[in-house]
Amino acid sequence: AWDLIGYPWDWSPDEGIYLDFARRLLDAPASLYNARGVPVPAIYGPLHPALLAPVVRLSNPLAAARVLTLGFTLIGALAVGVLIRRRAGTLWAVAGAALYLSVFNISSWFMLVRIDTPLVAFWLWSAVVLFPSELRAGADHLSRGRIAGATALLLMGCLVKLTAVIHGLPLVLAWFWVDRRSAWRLIAALALSGLVTLALLLAITKGGYLEAVLIWRLHSREPGLLSRLVADFAVRAWPVILLALLSGIAAVLARSRPIRDPVLFLLAGGLLVLPMASKAGACWNYLLPLYAAMVVAGARWAALSLPTVGSLLPAGIGVLALVLATSQTFPMPTAYDEAAARTLYGFAREFHRKAGGPFLVSRPALVYFVVGQDAEIEGAGLQQLVDGRAPAATEILERIIQARYTLVVETWPLPRQAAWQNSLHRNYRPLGACRLGSYFTGYDARLYARRDLPVDFTPPSGVRCQAVPHGP
């Protein structure tokens, strides 16, 4: 993870959009939640851009943003440890936190400059504050301090991504089993603070925040997506899934009453988001809260069901974490990835210096950031805007028809409708492409220049970039 911080380019093709949002929060805050949808509004909350804003002016903002992300990763792991320690002790807490970080197919995602890492961290710490000692009437109550802390943490989670409402709801409802007065006081505090915050956001953005959030309604459900997403997650997280299942079965057989463990509501918070994961654009990262919850549940239930094994079983989990960490590969860029990225972004800077903008980029979004342009689109969602007949899509199409963009960089294909494809190929000529690397796989970024611009793409030899000869 520390080595990844030093990599000067994006390691996920959407990292640049988050840097762009942070820069716009400082330079053009009105553009962040604009009513037109161009430049692309931040369909998530304003807290993540605010967290990145202090580092986005630095000489290497991507590295600084990754340091911040590493901090949130460790904060989340600490919360996992605290939740385990309360029921299972320090050894289990250390083993569980180690397991949480050692499944690199999952934990490497936390190192990307994305909203998931702070979202999970805020949610886990809200659980630290809200967990009752036991799911039993009269077992606990919420003080004013705990209500204030939980409200602040859940609100911050919502200001990162609104799905925090879904993840946090079971943690709130659990209190109806324990102390109804505490539950109603907590709900009142959350409702009041949430409404006040929403009113302020709508007033500041002149309604743009709500319009940006509602863009999600344009994403249609994709048949088979949910099953693929769950299968992909299971392949990555199988050690943690197995631990949670075996520990749960053992706790039931040992009659240690896991039904009274509030971790059940943490698991529910991770599961409730599944219906949303069938919408186009969703990925297995929707299940990251469930991953954290399963680590906590597995360790707590194992300690409940086998209380006499002392340090042997948590030591075994620690060994498992070590084996996983030494047998897996943390996805890292290669020299070929760095060379291809350096070539592409260097060309984008030089092209912008000579021909100006604006650019249209369907990813990698870092192109927008390196040339100092507001992001026109978020490539993964453009087709949904077109299908939903959003005004933003019409405006972008008009700019292509009028050849107002000087350069088009296409990774996600532009919309399949004939008007888009015909206009692109009529007004723009292909320059070439670069094979860029990312945490999941390589992908091709294709370059198109406006036909009247005498610009060619001449990548150096030995780089995973190819030029298209300039024909008549």
N, C-alpha and C positions, 0 to 999 in steps of 0.2 A: 504494500500500500504506500509505503514511504517512497519507494522507487517510482511509482506511478505519479506521485506529486510532481516529480521533476520532468515528466513528459510534457513538451510544450504545446501539444495539440490535443484536440478532443479525442476521447476514447469511447465516446458514444455520439452518434451523429446529431443528437438533440441537446448536447451540453451547451452549445453556443446560444441556444434560445434563452436559457436562464441567465447567462451573462448579459444578453441583449436586454432582457427585462430589467435587470439591475441598473444597467447604464441608462435606460430610458426613464427609470424612476428618478434618477438624478438630473438628467438633461431635458427630458420631455415627459413629465409625469402624466400630462393629459392624454398622451398617446397610449398609455398602458391599458386603459379601459375605455377606448373610444367607441362611439356608437356605430361607426361605419364598418368596423372590422378590418380596416387597412390603415396602418400596419396591424399585424396580427395582435389582438388583445391577449393579455395574460388570463387564460381561462381558469387559472388557479388563484389562490389568495395573494395578497400583497406582502405577506411576511417574508417569504423566501427571497424576493427581490430586495427587501429591506435588509435581510441578513447579509446578502452578497454586496450590497451597495458600498460598505466601507472598504472592500478589497478590489472593487472593479476598476478603480483608478490606478492601481499599482502597476509596476512595469511587467509583472507576470501575473495577471489576474486569475488565470486558470489554475496555476499552482496554489495561489492563496485561497481560492475557492475550495480546492481539494483539501487543504489543511483544515479549513472550517468544516468540511464534510467529514474528515477523519475524526474531528472533535465530536461531532454528533454521533458518529458510529460508536465511539467509545462511551459516550453518555448513554446511548441505548444499551450497550453491553453491561454497563454498570447497573442500569435499572433492572435488567434481567437477573443479575446477581443479587440485588437487593430483594426482589420478589421471591427468589428461591431461598435466600438465607432466612427469611422470616419463618418458613415452615420446615426447612431442611438443614439449616446450619451453614457454617462458612465453607466447609469443604465442598458441599454440594453447590454452593453459590459460585465458587471458583471454577469447578468442573463445568457447570452449566454455561457460564459466560464464555469459557474456552470453547465449548461445543458450538455455541452461537456464532462465534467468529471463525471457526475452523472449516466450515462447509463453504469453501471458496466459490463454488458455483452460485451461492446465494450472497455471501458476505462481500464479495467483490463488487456487487451491485451498489452496496452502501457507499462505496468510494467514488461513485460517479456524481457529478454535480447535477443532482436532481432533487425533486421535492420529497422523495420517499424517505430519505434518511432522517431529516428533522421531523417529518410526520410521525414515524415510528417512535422516535425518541420522546417526543411530547406525549404521545399516547401511552407509552410504557410508564412514564413518570406520573401521569395522571392515575394509572393503576396503582402505583406505589402509594399515592395519597389516598385513593378511594378504597383499596382492598379492606373489607371488614376482617376481623380476626377469624370469623367463621360465618357461614351462611345459616344462621339460626336466629330466630326472633330474640331480640334483646341482647345479642352477643356484643354489640358495638354501637357507637353513635358518632355522628360527624360534628366536630367542633366548628366554630366559625372560621378558624384558621385553615382547617382541612377543606372546608367548602370554598374558601377564597382561593386556596392553592389549586384545587381541582378545576375550578372554574377558569382560572388563568391558563392552566396547561391545556385544557380541552379547547379553549378559545384560540390559543396560539396554534394548536393543531388544525383547527378549522381555517385559520387565516393562512395556513400553508396549503391545505387541500381540503375541500368540503367533505370528502369521504370520512374525515375524522368524526363527523356527526354520527355516521353509521357505526364506526368502530367504538366510539365512546358510549353509545346509547345503552348497551347491556351493563356497563360498569355503573351507570346511573340507576338503572332499573333494579339492579341487585339489592339496593337498599330497601326496597319494598319488602324483601324477605327478612330484613334485619331490624330496621327502625324506620317506620313510615314518616315520622316527623322529619327525620334527617333527609329522607328521600324528597319530600315536598320542598324543604328548604333549599336543597341542592338544585332541584328543577327550577325553582323560582330564581335563584341566582344565575343559573345558566340562561334562562329565558330572557331575563332583564338585560344581562350583559350582551347576549347575542343580538337582541333587537336594537340596543343602543349602537353596537358596533356596525350592524347592517345599515342602520339609518345614517350613520356618519359616512360609511363607504358610498352609499347611494348619493348623498349630498355632495361629497367631494368629487365623485366621478360623474355627477349629473345623470345617474342611472346606468352608466356604462358598465359598472361592475356586474349588475344583474344580467344585462344583455350578454356580456362575455361568458358568464357562467352558463347561461341557457343555450349557448352554442352546442353544449354536450347533447342536447335533445335531438340535434340533427344527425347524430351518429346512429345508424340503424343497427339492429341486431344481426350478427353474422352467424349463420348456421355452422355448428361444429366448433366454433371458436372456444367456447367454454371448456369443452372436453379436451381440446388440444392444450389449452392453458393449464388445466389441472394436471394433465399427464406430464407436461414439461416441468411443472413445479415438483411433482412427485419424483421424477428422475433426479432432480437437483437436491431435494430435501429429504430423501429416503431415510438417512440415519436418524434425523429428528422425528420424522413420522413414526418410525419403528419404535423409538424410545417412548414416545407418548402413548402409542397403542399398547405396548407390553406393560408399561408402568400402570396405565389405567386398568388393564385386565388384572394385574397383580394386586392393585389396591382394592378392587371389587372382591377378589377372592379372599383377600386378607381381612375383609370387612372393616376396613379403615375409614369408611364413609367418605370417599372422594366427592360424593354428591354435595357435601358441605364445604368443599373448597371453592372459594370465590374465583379461582382460576377458570372455572367453567364459563364465567361471563367474559373473561378475557378471550377464551377460545371462540365464544359466540361473536364477539366483536370482530374477530378475524374472518369468520365464516359468512357474516351477513352481507359482505360486499360481493359475494359470488354472483348474484343476479346482474350486477352492473358489469361484470367481467365478460358478458356475452356481447357487449357492444363493440363495434368496429373500432380498432385502435387500442383495445385493452391488451395487456400483457400479463405474464405471471407475476409481475411486481405487485399486482393487486393483493397477492397473498403473502406479502412480506410481514404484515401484522400477525397473520396466522402462524407463520414460521416462528416468530418470537414467542407467541403464546404457547406453541407446542414445546419449545425448549423449557419454558417455565413449568408447564404442566407435567412434562416427563420427569423432571428432577424432583418436583414436589411430591408427585404420586409415588415415585420410586422410594423416596425417603419415608413416606407414610406406610407403604406396604412392607418394607424390609427395614424396620428401625434397628434391628440387632446386628446388622452387618458392619457397623462402625464405619471405618474409612475405606473398606475394601471396594464397595460398589462405586462411590464417587471417584475413587482413584481409577477404577476401571473406565468410567466415563471420561476422565482426564486422559487416560491412555488412548481411548477411542478418538478424542479430539486431536491428540498428537499424531495418531496414525493418519487421520483424515488430512491434517495439515501438511504432512510430509508425503502423502501419496497423490495429492491433487495438485493441479497447476493453477496458480493465481493468474488469470488472463492478463498478459502484459504486452505492450506494443513491441514489435521487432524493429530492427534497423530499417527494414524494407517499409514498414508502416510509417516510420518517421520520415523517410526520404520522400515517399509519395505525398504525405501531408504537407511537408515543406514545399514541395513543387507546386501543389495545387494552391495553397494559400499565398505563396510568393507570386504566382501568376495572377491571382485575383487582385492582390494589392497593386501590381504593376498595371494591369488592365484598367483598374479604377483610376489610377493616376493619369493614364493616357486618354482614356475614353470617357471617364466619369461614370455615373450611374443613371438610374437605379438598376440594381440587380434583382433577378427573381431566382430564388434558391429554394428547392424543395427538400433540402438537406445536402450536405452538412450545414447546420445553421450557423456554425462558427464563421462562415464566409461573411455573413452580415456583420458580425462583430469586428472582424479584422479590417474591414473597409469603413467602419463607422456608420453603417446604414441601419435604419430601423428594419426589423424583420418584416417582410411583406406577408409571408405565409408561414404556417407550420405544415410541412409537406404531408405528414401522416393524416391530417384532417381535411385537406383541400377537397378531395373527392366528395366527402360528406357535405361540405359547404355547397358544392355544385349541385349535388343531388337534392339538397334542401332549398335550392334557389335563394341562397343568402345573398344580400346586396354586395358583400365583399367579393364573392366569386365573380359577379358580373363586372365589377370594377377592375379586377385583375385581368379578366379576359379582354376587356376593352384595351387595356394597356398592351397586351400581346398583339391584338389586332392592329393597333396603331404603332407597333414597334417602338414603344417608349422605353422598354428595357434594353440596356446595352449588352448585358450578358445574362444567360440563363444557365443555371447549374441544376441538373436534374438527377436525383437519386430515386426518390419516390416518383414514379411516372406521373406526369401531368394528367389531368382528367381525361378519361377515355373518349369523351364526346368529340365528334368530328370537328366542331368549331375550334376547340383547343388544339387538337393535333394539326389540323390544316394550317392554322395561323402560326403555330410554332415553326413548321417546316417551310412555310412560305416566306416568313420574315427573318428567319435565323438559319445559319449554316453551322453544322457540327465542326468543332475544333479538335475534339479528342476526348479522352477520359482518363481518370486516375482510379486505380484500385486501392481504396483506403481500407485501413484496418479498424476494427472495433472490438469491444469486449465479447461480442457474440460471433462475429464472422466478418469476412471482408465484404465490401460493397463497392459498386461502381458509381462514381460521380462523373456525369457526362456534361461536357461544356458546349454551349452554343453561343455564337456571337451574332450580333445584328449584321445583316448582309452588307450594309454599306461601310462597315468598319474594317479597315485594312489591318487586321490583327491575326496573327497565327500563334498556335501553341506549339512550342518546341521544347519538350521536356528533355533533360539530360539522359544519356544512355544509362542503363542499369537500374532505372527507376520504374516502378510499376505504373507507368503512364504511357499512353499512346496518342500520337497526333493523327489527325485526319488531314491529308493533303488538301490545300486550298485549290479547288477546281474552279471552272468557269461559273 
